[in-house]
């Protein structure tokens, strides 16, 4: 007989470490498990110097959030610890975020935070505290599989589903992770539970920004970390024309239309970022369409070994967190340095950007199982982001 967390123990004999961010979601998880009789311990991570963010609402792990987590722990009567993970967060998440932007990518630091901090370092801390499981407030589901182990599934609320950010979770981690909110109908139910449980954070605003990026100004953070980052360069059309200058590729993302500073009589979009040549490549909207991509840093949590993909596997692929999974063919192909994972999309997707995640699902069903995913390394569409050779702006001016 197992308890509600699929552990063969009485709740009172089951220790659960809850990752408490100070928000309503993780607070409800801690309170619900405490009410069910589990031995609950709350842990909050201090991930960065929050001095500048104390008065900024809507960012996790800031000073106010630590205070809120502590207050919830006191309300429900559980021990609570604040762990200083600032140095490891800077190295594993912030530095990688900046390096990725400098290489012309559009990274997702939340994926790396889950992979390297919450589900690796914090999981190890939970084990040291004698925990049977680590519970979080993510909207994703985890269920036992018929063949053993646990699988990761999309949440019941499609608008809150966070499976896109958790694809890098390993089978070993899934065995010890629990996501109690994954089966709730919607966020309104979570807030109603918070009020019923007497939690002061019941009406607290959700996090909107990346926690270490005030007001979404990525370039400010990168420039502070890497002063040489804002190297100027050329804005080049796919047809080879040099259209202007820019003040650093870190100010641009694939798919961007506004803020290019160009007047050429046609709508143009950023279709690629050439970090080596410090070029921003622009073109018409149709140049954004992508049908085939290659992935790196692939994490496979589907059935069987990844070698089974040699024959191809029909899946659903999600190339942006805000987009629904769509039919695709997944296969392992030969690459220059060894086998690579290729995703062929049944219909083209716009704005596919290196550095973003491509998450793979068993189907496009709203509750489909997550099979894994990887970082988008490159688009394979012929000519994508490769402008023909053109004179530089200086050469063009000299010959005019």
N, C-alpha and C positions, 0 to 999 in steps of 0.2 A: 504493500500500500504506500503510495507516494503522496506527498503534500502538494499544495498548489504550485510549487516551484519545481515539481518533478524530482524531488529528493526523497529517498526512502527513510525519512526521519519525521518525528513530530515537529511542528513549527518551533516549539520552544527549544528544541535541541538543534535547530538549524540556524547557523550564524550567517547573516546577510550583510555585506558591506554595500551601502548605497552611495553612489557618486552624486553628491549634492552640489548643484551649481548655484543654488540660491533662488532658482526660478520655481514656477508653480509645478512644472512637470515632475522634476526629481523630488520635490517636497511631498507631492502626493504619493509617489512611490514609497518613500520612507514611511509616511503616515499609514498607508494602507497595510504595509507589511507588519508594522508595529501592531496595528489593530488586529491582525490575524494571529498574533502571538509569536512572531519570529524574533530571534535575537538580533536586533538591528543595530548596526554601527554606521554613523554618517561620516563621510570623508569629503572634504572640499579641497580642491587644488588651487593654490596660488600660482598662476602661470606666467604672470608678467608684472612689472612694476605698475601698480594701479593708481599711483598718485595723481596722474592727470585725468584718470577716468572715474574717480570717486563720485563726482557729481553728474556723470553721464549715464542716463537710464538706457537700458536696452543692450548692454554688453555683458557677457558672462564673465565670471571670475574677477570682477572688479571689487573694490572695497565694500561697496554696498551689498553686493551679492554674497560675500563671505559673511557679512553681518546678518543678512537675511537667512542664510543657511543655518547659522548658529542659533538664531532665534527659533526657527522651526524645530531644530533638534531639542531645544529646551522645552518647547511646547508639548512635543509628543513624548518626551522623556527618554531620549537615547543619547549615548556618548557621541561626541562629535570631535573630529580632528581636522586641522588645517595643515596641509602638507606643502612645503615649499618646493615646487617643481620648476621654478623660474629658469634656472640654468639649463636644464634638459629641454624645456619647452623652447627656449631661444635657439638652441642648437638644432633640435629635431624638426621644429616647425617654422619659426620665424626666419632663420637663416636660409632654409631650403625654399621658403616662399620667395624671398628676395632673389636668390640665385635663379630660380625658375623664371621669374619675370625678366631678369637680365638676359636669359637665353631665348627670349621671345615667346615664352609660354604664358598661359593664363592658369595659374595653379589654384588648387582648392585646399587651403590649409586645414580645413575641418577634417578632411579625409586623413591627412597625415597625423593630426592630433589624436584622432580615434585610434589609428594604427600604432603610433609610436608612444603615446602618452597614456591614454585612458585604457586601452585594451592590451597594453604590454606592461608598462611600468606600474600603473595603478592595480592591474590584476595581480601582479607579483606582491604588491603591498597588501592586497586583500588576503592572499594566501598566508602572508606573515602574520596577519591578524586572526588567523584560524577560520577564515570564512569558507563556507561551502559554496557560495555563489557571490557574484558581483552583480548588482542590479542598477540599471540606469533609467532615466526618464525619456529615452529615445522612443519615437513612434515607429517601431518595427517589431515583427513577431519572430519568436524562436519556438520551434516545436520538435519533439522527438521524431526521428526518422524510423521507418519500418526496419531498415537494415542496421540500425544502431547509430549512435551519435545524434546530433541535432542539426536542423536546417534553419536557414534564415529566410523569412517570408515578408512580403509587403504588409504594411499595417492596414487595419480595417478602415481607417480614415485616409482616403487617397490624397486629400489636401495636406495632410500632416506627415505622410509617409517619408521616413528618413533613410530608407534602404540604400539610396544612391550614395550616401556618405559613409555607409558601413560595409561596403562590398569587400574591403580588405581584411575583414575579420576572418580568422583562421578556424578550422574545425576544432582545434584544441581550445581556443578561446571561447567558441560557442558552447562547449560543454559546460563552462563555468559562468556564462553570461545569461542574464534574464532581463526581459523587457516587458514589465507588467502593463504598460500602456498600449501595447501593440494591438490589443483586441478591443479597445474602447472605440465607440462610434465616432466621436469627434472631440475637439478641444473644449467645447462647451461642457461636455460631461466631466472632463478633468477639472475645470474650474468649479463646477457644482460640487464635486467631491471635496475640493479644497475648502469650500465654505462649510460643508457638512462636518469636515474634520477640524474646523476652527483654525485654519492656517491663515496667517496675516498676509501671505503672498497670493491669495486667491485671485486678486485683480491686478497683479503685477504685469506690466507689459512684457511681451515676448522679446527675446533678443533679435535684433535685425542685422547688425553689422558683424563682421569678423571681430572677435573680441579685442585683438590688439591693433585694429585699424580704426582710429577715431573717425566717425562720420564717413566711412567708406573711402578715405583719401589714401589709396594704396601707394601712390607715387611718393607721398610725403614720408611714409615709413621706409620705403626702399631707398630713397635719397639719403635719409638719415643713417641707414645701415651701410649703404654703399655710395659714398659721396661722388664716385665717378660714374654713377648709373645714368645720369641724364646727358649722355653723349648725343650731340646733334647729328642729323643725317638727312638723307633725301626721301621725299615722298614720290614714289614711282608708280606709274600706271602699268597694268599688265601688258599693254601694247608697247611698252618701252619708253614712253614719254616721262621725263622728269617734271613733276608738277609743282614742286615746292620743297620747303625744308621743314624739319620738325626738331623738337628740343629733347628728344629721347624716346625710344620705343616703349619705355615703361608707361608712357601716357596713353597708349593705345591698346585695343584688344580686337581680335578678329570679330568681324560683324559690325563694328562701330561705324556709324554714319555721321553723327553730329561731332562738332569740334575739330574737324579736319583742317579748317581754315583755307579751303580751296574754292575757287569760283571758276568752274570749267563748263558750266551749262548742262551738266548731267549729274544725277545722283550717283555718288561713289561710296563704296564701303571698303573698310580694311579687310583684305582677303588673306594677308599673310604678314608676318613680322620676320625680317631677315636680320637676326641679331649680329651675325658675323660682319655683314656689310653695313649695319646700322641703318637699314632701309625699312620704310613702311610701304607695303605694296597695296595698292588700291585697285578697284575694278567695279564693274557693274554687279548688281545683286545676284545675277545668275552664276557669277564666278564663285559664289559662296557655297553652291550646291555640292554636296559630297555624297558619294555612294560607297566608298571603300576606305577603310582606315587600318592602320597597324597600331598595335598596343605594346606597351612595355610595362614592366613591373606587374605582371599579371598574377592575380590571386584566384585560384580555382577552388570552389567549394561545392561543385556539383558532384554527381555520382561518378565513380570510377576515376582512373588516372587521366591527366590532361592529354595523354597520347591518343585517347579515343577521338580527339578532335581532328585527327589526321583525315578521317573520312568525311568530316563536315557534320555540323549539328545545327538544326533549326532552333533559333532562340528568339528572344525579344531584346533589343538593345536600347539603352537610354544614354544619349550623348550630352544631355544637360539635365540638371536637377529639376528644372521647371517644365520639362517635356515628358510625355508619356512614353513608355517602352514601345518600340515598333519592331515588326518582323525583320529578321536578319539571318544570315548564314555565318556561323562561326567555324573557323578551321585553322589548323596549324599548318604553316607553310615554311618553306626554306627561306632563310635570310642570310645575309652576309656573314653574320657571327653565329649562326645556328638557327634553330627553329624559332619562328615568330608567330604571333597570333594575329589573324586578319579577320576583320568584321566587314561583311558585305551587306549593305543596307538594301532592303527591298524597295524603298523609295528614298530619294535624296533628302538629306538634312542640310539646312543652312547654318552657317556660322560654327561649324565644327572646328574647335581650336586645340592645338597641341597644349598639353598640360592639364586639360580637363579630363574627367573620368568618363569612361564608357562602361556602364554597368550592364551585366548580362542576366537575363531572367529566363525561366523555363518557358514562359509564354507571356502574352500581353494581358493576361487575366489580372484583375485588381488585387488578388491575393497570391500572386505567383511566387514561387520560390526563387531566391537569388542564387545564381550559379557562380558569381564572382565578378571579375571585371579587371580593368587595368587603366593605365594612364595613356591617353591618346598621344602617340609619338609623332605620327605624320598622316597626312591625307595622301591617298594614292591616285587621285584623279589627275589625269594627264594635264600638265601645265599649271596646276593649282599653285598660285603664289610664285610663279617663276617668270618674271617679266623678261621680254627680249632685251638684249643689250642696247642701251641708249646713251647718248652723250650725257655727261654730268650737267648739273645746272650751270656750273661755271663755263663749261664747253659750249653749252647752248647759248649762253649770253654772249660769249666771245664771237660766235659765228653769226649772231643776229645782225 
